[in-house]
Amino acid sequence: MQRTVNFDQEVLERARAAATHLAAYEPAAGVRSLADIVNPAVAAYVAELEREFNRGEAFRPVHRMPPGRPGKRT
């Protein structure tokens, strides 16, 4: 599934550079695209959040996220 996500510019540039270099020069890394970096990183962070904030269980699925960022809580 394709989804648009906004990244910090520096993080995106570093990830693109890593994916491009590894795909061309380090096949043993198993990185052939930006998705090969992003997907495992997001999966690991979500697992950490589930452990810390949801007793290790998956969060309840949502079918549609509201657009934009939520407002700050005070």
C-alpha positions in Angstrom: 0.0 0.0 0.0 1.3 3.4 -0.8 0.9 6.3 1.7 2.3 9.8 1.7 4.4 10.7 4.8 6.3 13.9 5.5 9.8 13.4 6.7 12.4 15.8 8.2 14.4 16.9 5.1 17.8 15.8 6.6 16.5 12.4 7.7 15.0 11.8 4.2 18.3 12.9 2.5 20.3 10.6 4.6 18.0 7.6 4.1 17.9 8.2 0.3 21.7 8.4 0.2 22.0 5.2 2.3 19.5 3.3 0.1 21.2 4.4 -3.1 24.7 3.5 -1.9 23.7 0.2 -0.4 21.7 -0.9 -3.4 24.6 -0.1 -5.7 27.6 -1.2 -3.6 26.6 -3.4 -0.7 24.2 -6.2 -1.8 24.8 -8.1 1.4 22.9 -5.3 3.2 19.7 -6.4 1.6 18.7 -2.8 0.9 17.4 -2.2 -2.6 15.1 0.7 -2.0 14.1 3.4 0.5 11.3 1.1 1.6 13.8 -1.5 2.7 15.1 1.1 5.3 11.8 2.7 6.2 9.6 -0.4 6.8 11.8 -2.2 9.3 12.5 1.0 11.1 8.9 1.9 11.5 8.0 -1.7 12.5 10.6 -1.7 15.2 9.5 1.7 16.6 5.8 0.7 16.5 6.7 -2.5 18.4 8.5 -0.4 21.0 5.5 1.9 21.4 3.2 -1.1 21.8 5.4 -2.5 24.5 5.6 0.8 26.3 2.1 2.2 26.0 -0.2 -0.8 25.2 1.1 -3.8 27.3 2.8 -5.2 24.2 -0.4 -5.6 22.3 -1.1 -4.1 18.9 -3.0 -0.8 19.0 -6.6 -0.9 17.8 -6.7 -0.6 14.0 -7.9 2.6 12.4 -9.2 2.8 8.8 -8.6 6.5 8.3 -6.4 8.9 10.1 -7.5 12.6 10.4 -5.4 14.9 8.2 -2.7 17.0 9.7 -1.2 16.9 13.2 -3.3 16.8 16.3 -3.2 20.0 18.5 -0.9 20.1 21.5 -2.4 19.0 24.8 -2.0 21.3 27.7 
